[in-house]
Amino acid sequence: MTKTELKKKKVYFSDHFPSHSRLLRVLEYQRGGNIKVSMLDAAPLVICDRKLQSHPEVISWLENYLVYFVSGGEKIKNLDSLPRHINNILRIIKNKKIIGFISLGGGSVGDFTGFLASVYKRGVPLIHIPSTWLSAMDSAHGGKTALNVGEVKNVIGSYCFPQAVFTVKNLLSTLSEKERESAKGELVKIALIKGGDFYKEIFTEYLDKKNSALDLWNILPQAILAKIKIIEKDPYEKKGLRRLLNFGHTLGHALESYFHIPHGEAVLYGIVFAIQWSHNRFTLSPSFLRQVFILQTKKSQLYSYLKRIPKNKLNQLLLHDKKRGRGEYIDFIFIKGPGKVFTETVSVSDILTEVQKQILLHSK
Amino acid sequence: MTKTELKKKKVYFSDHFPSHSRLLRVLEYQRGGNIKVSMLDAAPLVICDRKLQSHPEVISWLENYLVYFVSGGEKIKNLDSLPRHINNILRIIKNKKIIGFISLGGGSVGDFTGFLASVYKRGVPLIHIPSTWLSAMDSAHGGKTALNVGEVKNVIGSYCFPQAVFTVKNLLSTLSEKERESAKGELVKIALIKGGDFYKEIFTEYLDKKNSALDLWNILPQAILAKIKIIEKDPYEKKGLRRLLNFGHTLGHALESYFHIPHGEAVLYGIVFAIQWSHNRFTLSPSFLRQVFILQTKKSQLYSYLKRIPKNKLNQLLLHDKKRGRGEYIDFIFIKGPGKVFTETVSVSDILTEVQKQILLHSK
């Protein structure tokens, strides 16, 4: 049911990689009827995380494509290296016409490839084949791309919605438990935003037990659909509706930047902070607090981080966060219960005060 | 009449620079109703060609703005220097919220600023104040931005339509005759594409006499309107209609790249070549040939260039031209008479053969 709905939105689930002809159909669809491309001098280009080279299915699949290998991680999102990458890519492309970019990697490779797809010859189609649970659940569907300038994250970017997302079980199921763990932040986030049955499933079943890749694979479609439904209401972030997806991200991004911890983990800390702040401001219901009690285990680590980040540094990182509303003010996402997230404008100094308050409260 | 129509399309003509409040109104309009910006911590950023610093009206006008000075010319369009420029700009911006980019310069500054506007925080509004006749007539209205990678022009770019274009008489009328001359290429192009009365005015009156800045100022609105009307039919170049604006550009871009000659001049050579090729293929009417006879004066210089550019280099430059259709094939614009331009697909080797043919024909 969920998968059928996602198919209409061009998110596909399969055991194996999509065939060459399948991909070409998806790409040609975008090009419209009036331009026919001879496949002899036109091709898609795959931007592939080089650590996937050892995956047996990846190797044979790549044989059909022009490929540019990159190292995944925040480094590839640095604007400084963009000219070098584009020069390398032009050498690979030679005189071929590129009919699309395919990202085969995690969130950073997807961001890089998406940005390229949106500016190469003023835009060519994009396909995502996410190779991490986090990107499969989150960034592959967001249509947002971003590059960092020095320490400032996501200053440069574009909107670039993929022509299709192929979710490949054989690729994702080989990932380590640690990789599954790092998807938890976004999973918890989307469950809290959506509420309802999905929230119950995540908080009363999924988070409670030791999970297998199969569990996550089965939950994936619901998480994706919940995210896509929010995006569709406000794809270009004109109405502020999409901003709800930043739940946990304001503080999360700052911690991620400063401590270089994985995005999914950082978001989880951000969520714990946001729930605690919401409780301090609005007093949350005891039943809701009981349900999200499982997140409490993260508190010691959160406050240990918050103690170690210098106040002026945190201030600076919060100010540069792209989700800020205006000047010193930030649209912060609070929660009153499952499915009840909302935005309120706070000042950066409000956040800093709350950080100190929570540190004190926790150490008591 | 023309000016009234252009006002609706947000192209304004005035003697002086727009006032600060006028500009802010234009920018706030774009931001929609739900986000109010306090002007204390939000501002537009002007990207200004540093050679305009000596213009008295520019100096006083800039006092109200954050300004980043750049050197106009192809260099600024080089992708390699983009990270450095963005780092500099971030230092100027500090913690301010940028509510728009204003380009004050010619085509290259406009391209650079437009690209920035389209990728800074995933897109902020853009305003053009063109400081050359060429950009006032052409690139400021096109909504296309482009950066070069090495010698390959316009590989990276975006669509970024300006929120408004302010055409300032006091800025344009101080420009040299040489500057007026370099706008001639695009003026001739748009006249040939449009045909009708505008074509007659340009070919039987304007080109015939020694022109003043006032003449060009008076003709400007018609040239702009003709261009905008074509763009509106196909803003994102999906239907091939906009491609007609590339009349004279296929060969023109190659000459511009290789000999580093001004764009307007290069386009004029491209037009002369395209008219001659059209005549060789379709036999143009004697009356049309008489009317465009004035362009014949460019022939000696055109063929002198064509003799000096190595065949393999021309081949390579033509292949990389972004207007190429597929692989070795290029959508070349031919003309059968005023207002009768059309696209035909030719191979790069067709063009090279025609180049040789015309060189021979001319030397006879």
Boltz contact constraints between the chains, C-beta under 6 A:
constraints:
  - contact:
      token1: [A, 37]
      token2: [B, 326]
      max_distance: 6.0
  - contact:
      token1: [A, 41]
      token2: [B, 327]
      max_distance: 6.0
  - contact:
      token1: [A, 79]
      token2: [B, 83]
      max_distance: 6.0
  - contact:
      token1: [A, 80]
      token2: [B, 83]
      max_distance: 6.0
  - contact:
      token1: [A, 83]
      token2: [B, 79]
      max_distance: 6.0
  - contact:
      token1: [A, 83]
      token2: [B, 80]
      max_distance: 6.0
  - contact:
      token1: [A, 86]
      token2: [B, 149]
      max_distance: 6.0
  - contact:
      token1: [A, 95]
      token2: [B, 319]
      max_distance: 6.0
  - contact:
      token1: [A, 97]
      token2: [B, 326]
      max_distance: 6.0
  - contact:
      token1: [A, 97]
      token2: [B, 327]
      max_distance: 6.0
  - contact:
      token1: [A, 119]
      token2: [B, 156]
      max_distance: 6.0
  - contact:
      token1: [A, 119]
      token2: [B, 158]
      max_distance: 6.0
  - contact:
      token1: [A, 121]
      token2: [B, 322]
      max_distance: 6.0
  - contact:
      token1: [A, 122]
      token2: [B, 157]
      max_distance: 6.0
  - contact:
      token1: [A, 122]
      token2: [B, 158]
      max_distance: 6.0
  - contact:
      token1: [A, 122]
      token2: [B, 159]
      max_distance: 6.0
  - contact:
      token1: [A, 149]
      token2: [B, 86]
      max_distance: 6.0
  - contact:
      token1: [A, 156]
      token2: [B, 119]
      max_distance: 6.0
  - contact:
      token1: [A, 157]
      token2: [B, 122]
      max_distance: 6.0
  - contact:
      token1: [A, 158]
      token2: [B, 119]
      max_distance: 6.0
  - contact:
      token1: [A, 158]
      token2: [B, 122]
      max_distance: 6.0
  - contact:
      token1: [A, 159]
      token2: [B, 122]
      max_distance: 6.0
  - contact:
      token1: [A, 319]
      token2: [B, 95]
      max_distance: 6.0
  - contact:
      token1: [A, 322]
      token2: [B, 121]
      max_distance: 6.0
  - contact:
      token1: [A, 326]
      token2: [B, 37]
      max_distance: 6.0
  - contact:
      token1: [A, 326]
      token2: [B, 97]
      max_distance: 6.0
  - contact:
      token1: [A, 327]
      token2: [B, 41]
      max_distance: 6.0
  - contact:
      token1: [A, 327]
      token2: [B, 97]
      max_distance: 6.0
